[in-house]
Amino acid sequence: MSDDWFEETLYPGVHSRLRIDRRLYQGDSEHQRLELFENDRFGRVLTLNGVVQTTEADEFIYHEMLTHVPLLAHARPREVMVIGGGDGGMIEEVLKHRAVGRVTLVEIDAGVIAFSKKYLGSICGDAFDDPRTNIVIADGLVHAETTDDRYDVIIVDSTDPIGPGEALFSDRFYRACNRCLAPGGVMVTQNGVPFMQPAELAKSVSAMRALFADAGCYLAAVPSYMGGSMAFGWATDDGALRATGLSVLQSRFDSASIETRYYTPAVHQAAFALPRFIQDLVG
């Protein structure tokens, strides 16, 4: 058994460790430090700048909840944009929706995509090569501010607000996403673990409420992200989307014939029920 350990130090005063059973890669891309290793419990683990990004064992929870909640709430998503998500797991889930005509992946770091194709096939599948996938190597903020395209669903699969991901938590970024969101569209965001990162969630929801008619968050527990349930930001000008009924969600889910391991229409509805401390955070 290996004595080598990966130690994540994202939170001051609290560290988490994963045993490195086999190190597969360690190096620098143009924008960040990449590390990939195998762990007996989590399978292949990808870290960027010393922070766990995704693991083979539990990626399905994160990717399913950031994809199927907005797409099934919207009902008729044709154009989808994923900002970040260079591991390909998010676009792989989006492409399960046959009604989607195109998914645009905006990733700042081409090296992460090349890396994922080589090492993370179990997560991305053939998503990068799907004819409906449009890959744009660019800063997500700049693309959102300048694109002429309009998207029915925007999924922000960002890193934490450190380094390249910092701009994706700014008022300017949310304003840019608002401008390129089609009428009736919805944006969802990765917003960290509220117990460990309360200010991040509170700031994001406040910024989105200044721009959208309906903004808040929903939750899912992802084991590899320490500290309890993870929050996903939710923003739209169509307040009816959040209240989509269970029978409607079930009908859409059945019609889409999507295989999932975590998402169900009932989980979709329940994810918007927030514990009191998170309600108090988002106001």
DRENDO-1510 file (C-alpha; in Angstrom, 1 decimal, always signed):
<recs>
REC; n; res; u; v; w
REC; 1; MET; +0.0; +0.0; +0.0 .
REC; 2; SER; +1.3; +3.5; -0.9 .
REC; 3; ASP; +2.5; +5.9; +1.7 .
REC; 4; ASP; +2.1; +8.8; -0.8 .
REC; 5; TRP; -0.8; +11.1; -0.1 .
REC; 6; PHE; -2.5; +14.1; -1.9 .
REC; 7; GLU; -3.4; +16.8; +0.6 .
REC; 8; GLU; -5.9; +19.5; -0.3 .
REC; 9; THR; -5.6; +22.8; +1.5 .
REC; 10; LEU; -8.4; +24.8; +0.0 .
REC; 11; TYR; -9.9; +25.8; +3.3 .
REC; 12; PRO; -7.8; +27.6; +6.0 .
REC; 13; GLY; -7.5; +25.4; +9.1 .
REC; 14; VAL; -9.0; +22.3; +7.4 .
REC; 15; HIS; -7.1; +19.9; +5.2 .
REC; 16; SER; -8.3; +16.7; +3.5 .
REC; 17; ARG; -6.1; +13.8; +2.2 .
REC; 18; LEU; -6.5; +11.1; -0.4 .
REC; 19; ARG; -4.0; +8.2; -0.7 .
REC; 20; ILE; -2.2; +8.2; -4.1 .
REC; 21; ASP; -2.2; +4.5; -5.0 .
REC; 22; ARG; -0.8; +5.2; -8.4 .
REC; 23; ARG; +0.4; +8.5; -9.8 .
REC; 24; LEU; -0.5; +8.9; -13.5 .
REC; 25; TYR; +0.5; +12.5; -14.4 .
REC; 26; GLN; +1.9; +15.6; -12.8 .
REC; 27; GLY; +2.7; +18.8; -14.8 .
REC; 28; ASP; +1.8; +22.3; -15.9 .
REC; 29; SER; -0.6; +23.4; -18.6 .
REC; 30; GLU; -0.6; +26.9; -20.0 .
REC; 31; HIS; -2.8; +28.1; -17.1 .
REC; 32; GLN; -2.6; +25.7; -14.2 .
REC; 33; ARG; -1.0; +22.7; -12.4 .
REC; 34; LEU; -2.5; +19.3; -13.3 .
REC; 35; GLU; -2.3; +16.2; -11.3 .
REC; 36; LEU; -3.9; +12.8; -11.9 .
REC; 37; PHE; -3.7; +9.8; -9.6 .
REC; 38; GLU; -5.6; +6.7; -8.8 .
REC; 39; ASN; -7.2; +6.1; -5.4 .
REC; 40; ASP; -8.8; +2.8; -4.3 .
REC; 41; ARG; -12.1; +4.5; -3.3 .
REC; 42; PHE; -12.5; +7.2; -5.9 .
REC; 43; GLY; -10.7; +5.8; -8.9 .
REC; 44; ARG; -8.9; +8.3; -11.1 .
REC; 45; VAL; -8.8; +11.7; -9.4 .
REC; 46; LEU; -8.1; +15.0; -11.3 .
REC; 47; THR; -6.8; +18.0; -9.4 .
REC; 48; LEU; -6.0; +21.5; -10.6 .
REC; 49; ASN; -3.8; +23.8; -8.7 .
REC; 50; GLY; -4.0; +21.4; -5.7 .
REC; 51; VAL; -7.8; +21.2; -5.5 .
REC; 52; VAL; -9.8; +18.1; -6.4 .
REC; 53; GLN; -11.9; +18.7; -9.5 .
REC; 54; THR; -13.5; +15.4; -10.4 .
REC; 55; THR; -13.2; +11.7; -9.6 .
REC; 56; GLU; -14.3; +8.7; -11.5 .
REC; 57; ALA; -16.3; +7.4; -8.6 .
REC; 58; ASP; -18.7; +10.3; -7.9 .
REC; 59; GLU; -18.5; +12.6; -11.0 .
REC; 60; PHE; -22.0; +11.4; -12.0 .
REC; 61; ILE; -23.6; +13.2; -9.1 .
REC; 62; TYR; -22.0; +16.6; -9.9 .
REC; 63; HIS; -22.5; +16.3; -13.7 .
REC; 64; GLU; -26.0; +15.0; -13.6 .
REC; 65; MET; -27.3; +17.6; -11.2 .
REC; 66; LEU; -25.7; +20.5; -13.1 .
REC; 67; THR; -27.1; +19.2; -16.4 .
REC; 68; HIS; -30.4; +17.6; -16.0 .
REC; 69; VAL; -32.0; +20.0; -13.5 .
REC; 70; PRO; -31.8; +23.0; -15.9 .
REC; 71; LEU; -32.4; +21.1; -19.1 .
REC; 72; LEU; -35.5; +19.3; -17.9 .
REC; 73; ALA; -36.8; +22.4; -16.2 .
REC; 74; HIS; -36.5; +24.3; -19.5 .
REC; 75; ALA; -38.2; +21.6; -21.5 .
REC; 76; ARG; -37.0; +22.7; -25.0 .
REC; 77; PRO; -33.3; +23.4; -24.8 .
REC; 78; ARG; -31.7; +23.6; -28.2 .
REC; 79; GLU; -28.6; +25.6; -27.6 .
REC; 80; VAL; -26.5; +24.9; -24.5 .
REC; 81; MET; -23.2; +26.6; -23.4 .
REC; 82; VAL; -20.9; +25.0; -20.8 .
REC; 83; ILE; -18.2; +27.4; -19.5 .
REC; 84; GLY; -15.3; +25.4; -18.0 .
REC; 85; GLY; -15.8; +21.7; -17.9 .
REC; 86; GLY; -12.7; +20.7; -19.8 .
REC; 87; ASP; -12.9; +17.2; -18.4 .
REC; 88; GLY; -15.8; +16.7; -20.8 .
REC; 89; GLY; -18.2; +15.2; -18.2 .
REC; 90; MET; -20.7; +18.0; -18.4 .
REC; 91; ILE; -21.0; +18.0; -22.2 .
REC; 92; GLU; -21.3; +14.2; -22.1 .
REC; 93; GLU; -24.4; +14.6; -19.9 .
REC; 94; VAL; -25.8; +17.4; -22.1 .
REC; 95; LEU; -25.5; +15.3; -25.2 .
REC; 96; LYS; -27.8; +12.6; -23.7 .
REC; 97; HIS; -30.6; +15.1; -24.5 .
REC; 98; ARG; -31.5; +14.3; -28.1 .
REC; 99; ALA; -33.4; +17.6; -28.4 .
REC; 100; VAL; -30.1; +19.6; -27.9 .
REC; 101; GLY; -28.9; +20.8; -31.3 .
REC; 102; ARG; -25.5; +22.1; -30.2 .
REC; 103; VAL; -23.5; +22.3; -27.0 .
REC; 104; THR; -20.8; +24.9; -27.0 .
REC; 105; LEU; -17.9; +24.2; -24.6 .
REC; 106; VAL; -15.9; +27.3; -23.7 .
REC; 107; GLU; -12.7; +26.3; -22.0 .
REC; 108; ILE; -9.8; +28.6; -21.3 .
REC; 109; ASP; -7.2; +25.8; -21.2 .
REC; 110; ALA; -6.9; +23.6; -24.3 .
REC; 111; GLY; -4.4; +21.5; -22.4 .
REC; 112; VAL; -7.1; +20.2; -20.0 .
REC; 113; ILE; -9.2; +19.0; -23.0 .
REC; 114; ALA; -6.3; +17.1; -24.5 .
REC; 115; PHE; -5.4; +15.7; -21.1 .
REC; 116; SER; -9.0; +14.5; -20.5 .
REC; 117; LYS; -9.2; +12.8; -23.9 .
REC; 118; LYS; -6.1; +10.9; -23.0 .
REC; 119; TYR; -6.7; +10.0; -19.4 .
REC; 120; LEU; -10.4; +10.5; -18.5 .
REC; 121; GLY; -12.3; +8.6; -21.2 .
REC; 122; SER; -14.5; +7.0; -18.5 .
REC; 123; ILE; -15.8; +10.5; -17.7 .
REC; 124; CYS; -16.0; +12.3; -21.1 .
REC; 125; GLY; -16.7; +9.3; -23.4 .
REC; 126; ASP; -16.8; +10.5; -27.0 .
REC; 127; ALA; -18.4; +13.8; -26.1 .
REC; 128; PHE; -15.5; +15.9; -27.6 .
REC; 129; ASP; -15.9; +14.2; -31.0 .
REC; 130; ASP; -19.7; +14.4; -31.1 .
REC; 131; PRO; -20.9; +16.5; -34.2 .
REC; 132; ARG; -23.1; +18.5; -31.9 .
REC; 133; THR; -20.1; +19.7; -29.8 .
REC; 134; ASN; -18.7; +23.1; -30.6 .
REC; 135; ILE; -15.4; +23.7; -28.7 .
REC; 136; VAL; -14.3; +27.3; -28.1 .
REC; 137; ILE; -10.9; +27.9; -26.5 .
REC; 138; ALA; -11.4; +31.2; -24.8 .
REC; 139; ASP; -11.9; +33.0; -21.6 .
REC; 140; GLY; -15.5; +32.3; -20.5 .
REC; 141; LEU; -16.1; +35.9; -19.5 .
REC; 142; VAL; -14.9; +37.3; -22.8 .
REC; 143; HIS; -17.0; +34.9; -24.8 .
REC; 144; ALA; -20.1; +35.6; -22.8 .
REC; 145; GLU; -19.6; +39.4; -23.4 .
REC; 146; THR; -18.9; +39.2; -27.1 .
REC; 147; THR; -20.7; +36.2; -28.6 .
REC; 148; ASP; -23.7; +36.8; -31.0 .
REC; 149; ASP; -25.1; +33.4; -30.0 .
REC; 150; ARG; -28.0; +33.0; -27.5 .
REC; 151; TYR; -28.3; +30.0; -25.3 .
REC; 152; ASP; -31.3; +28.3; -23.7 .
REC; 153; VAL; -29.2; +26.9; -20.9 .
REC; 154; ILE; -25.8; +28.1; -19.6 .
REC; 155; ILE; -23.9; +25.8; -17.3 .
REC; 156; VAL; -20.9; +27.3; -15.4 .
REC; 157; ASP; -18.7; +24.4; -14.5 .
REC; 158; SER; -15.9; +26.5; -13.0 .
REC; 159; THR; -13.1; +25.8; -10.6 .
REC; 160; ASP; -13.2; +27.6; -7.2 .
REC; 161; PRO; -12.7; +31.4; -7.4 .
REC; 162; ILE; -9.0; +31.2; -7.5 .
REC; 163; GLY; -6.8; +31.8; -10.5 .
REC; 164; PRO; -8.5; +31.3; -13.9 .
REC; 165; GLY; -11.9; +30.7; -12.2 .
REC; 166; GLU; -12.0; +33.9; -10.2 .
REC; 167; ALA; -13.6; +36.0; -13.0 .
REC; 168; LEU; -16.5; +33.5; -13.3 .
REC; 169; PHE; -17.8; +34.6; -9.9 .
REC; 170; SER; -17.9; +38.3; -10.7 .
REC; 171; ASP; -20.9; +40.7; -11.2 .
REC; 172; ARG; -19.5; +41.4; -14.6 .
REC; 173; PHE; -19.6; +37.7; -15.6 .
REC; 174; TYR; -23.2; +37.2; -14.4 .
REC; 175; ARG; -24.2; +40.3; -16.4 .
REC; 176; ALA; -22.5; +38.9; -19.5 .
REC; 177; CYS; -24.3; +35.6; -19.1 .
REC; 178; ASN; -27.6; +37.4; -18.8 .
REC; 179; ARG; -27.0; +39.2; -22.1 .
REC; 180; CYS; -26.4; +35.9; -24.0 .
REC; 181; LEU; -29.2; +33.9; -22.4 .
REC; 182; ALA; -32.1; +33.4; -24.7 .
REC; 183; PRO; -35.6; +34.5; -23.5 .
REC; 184; GLY; -36.9; +31.9; -21.0 .
REC; 185; GLY; -33.4; +30.5; -20.5 .
REC; 186; VAL; -31.7; +29.4; -17.3 .
REC; 187; MET; -28.1; +29.6; -16.0 .
REC; 188; VAL; -26.7; +27.3; -13.3 .
REC; 189; THR; -23.4; +27.6; -11.6 .
REC; 190; GLN; -20.9; +25.7; -9.4 .
REC; 191; ASN; -21.1; +27.6; -6.1 .
REC; 192; GLY; -19.0; +25.5; -3.7 .
REC; 193; VAL; -19.8; +24.0; -0.3 .
REC; 194; PRO; -22.0; +26.4; +1.7 .
REC; 195; PHE; -20.7; +25.2; +5.1 .
REC; 196; MET; -17.1; +25.9; +4.1 .
REC; 197; GLN; -17.6; +28.7; +1.6 .
REC; 198; PRO; -20.7; +30.7; +2.8 .
REC; 199; ALA; -19.5; +34.1; +1.5 .
REC; 200; GLU; -19.0; +32.7; -2.0 .
REC; 201; LEU; -22.6; +31.5; -2.2 .
REC; 202; ALA; -24.1; +34.6; -0.6 .
REC; 203; LYS; -22.2; +36.9; -2.9 .
REC; 204; SER; -23.1; +35.0; -6.1 .
REC; 205; VAL; -26.9; +34.7; -5.3 .
REC; 206; SER; -27.0; +38.4; -4.4 .
REC; 207; ALA; -25.3; +39.3; -7.7 .
REC; 208; MET; -27.7; +37.1; -9.7 .
REC; 209; ARG; -30.8; +38.5; -8.0 .
REC; 210; ALA; -29.8; +42.0; -9.2 .
REC; 211; LEU; -29.9; +40.7; -12.8 .
REC; 212; PHE; -32.5; +38.0; -12.9 .
REC; 213; ALA; -36.2; +37.7; -11.9 .
REC; 214; ASP; -35.6; +34.4; -10.1 .
REC; 215; ALA; -32.3; +33.5; -8.5 .
REC; 216; GLY; -31.2; +31.1; -5.7 .
REC; 217; CYS; -29.6; +27.7; -5.4 .
REC; 218; TYR; -30.2; +24.0; -5.1 .
REC; 219; LEU; -28.1; +21.2; -3.5 .
REC; 220; ALA; -26.4; +17.8; -4.0 .
REC; 221; ALA; -24.0; +15.9; -1.9 .
REC; 222; VAL; -20.8; +15.0; -3.7 .
REC; 223; PRO; -18.5; +12.9; -1.5 .
REC; 224; SER; -15.2; +14.1; -2.9 .
REC; 225; TYR; -16.0; +17.7; -2.1 .
REC; 226; MET; -15.4; +18.0; +1.6 .
REC; 227; GLY; -17.8; +19.8; +4.0 .
REC; 228; GLY; -21.3; +18.7; +3.2 .
REC; 229; SER; -23.7; +19.4; +0.3 .
REC; 230; MET; -22.5; +21.4; -2.7 .
REC; 231; ALA; -24.6; +24.4; -3.9 .
REC; 232; PHE; -25.5; +25.1; -7.5 .
REC; 233; GLY; -26.6; +28.6; -8.4 .
REC; 234; TRP; -29.8; +29.1; -10.3 .
REC; 235; ALA; -30.8; +32.2; -12.3 .
REC; 236; THR; -33.6; +32.8; -14.8 .
REC; 237; ASP; -36.1; +35.4; -15.8 .
REC; 238; ASP; -38.8; +32.7; -15.9 .
REC; 239; GLY; -39.9; +32.0; -12.4 .
REC; 240; ALA; -42.1; +29.1; -13.5 .
REC; 241; LEU; -39.1; +26.9; -14.3 .
REC; 242; ARG; -38.1; +26.4; -10.7 .
REC; 243; ALA; -41.7; +25.3; -9.9 .
REC; 244; THR; -42.0; +22.8; -12.7 .
REC; 245; GLY; -44.3; +20.0; -11.3 .
REC; 246; LEU; -43.1; +16.5; -10.6 .
REC; 247; SER; -45.5; +14.9; -13.1 .
REC; 248; VAL; -44.1; +17.2; -15.8 .
REC; 249; LEU; -40.5; +16.5; -14.9 .
REC; 250; GLN; -41.2; +12.8; -14.9 .
REC; 251; SER; -42.9; +12.9; -18.3 .
REC; 252; ARG; -39.9; +14.9; -19.8 .
REC; 253; PHE; -37.4; +12.5; -18.2 .
REC; 254; ASP; -39.2; +9.4; -19.5 .
REC; 255; SER; -39.5; +10.9; -23.0 .
REC; 256; ALA; -35.8; +11.8; -23.0 .
REC; 257; SER; -34.9; +8.1; -22.1 .
REC; 258; ILE; -31.8; +9.3; -20.2 .
REC; 259; GLU; -30.0; +6.8; -17.9 .
REC; 260; THR; -28.9; +8.4; -14.6 .
REC; 261; ARG; -27.3; +7.1; -11.4 .
REC; 262; TYR; -28.2; +10.1; -9.2 .
REC; 263; TYR; -30.8; +12.3; -10.8 .
REC; 264; THR; -34.5; +11.6; -10.6 .
REC; 265; PRO; -37.4; +14.0; -11.0 .
REC; 266; ALA; -38.1; +13.6; -7.3 .
REC; 267; VAL; -34.5; +14.5; -6.4 .
REC; 268; HIS; -34.7; +17.4; -8.8 .
REC; 269; GLN; -37.6; +18.9; -6.8 .
REC; 270; ALA; -36.2; +18.1; -3.4 .
REC; 271; ALA; -32.8; +19.7; -4.3 .
REC; 272; PHE; -34.4; +23.2; -4.0 .
REC; 273; ALA; -35.5; +22.5; -0.4 .
REC; 274; LEU; -32.8; +24.3; +1.5 .
REC; 275; PRO; -31.7; +23.8; +5.1 .
REC; 276; ARG; -32.3; +26.9; +7.3 .
REC; 277; PHE; -28.6; +27.9; +7.5 .
REC; 278; ILE; -28.4; +28.1; +3.7 .
REC; 279; GLN; -31.7; +29.9; +3.5 .
REC; 280; ASP; -30.3; +32.5; +5.8 .
REC; 281; LEU; -27.1; +32.7; +3.7 .
REC; 282; VAL; -29.0; +33.5; +0.4 .
REC; 283; GLY; -31.7; +35.6; +2.0 .
</recs>
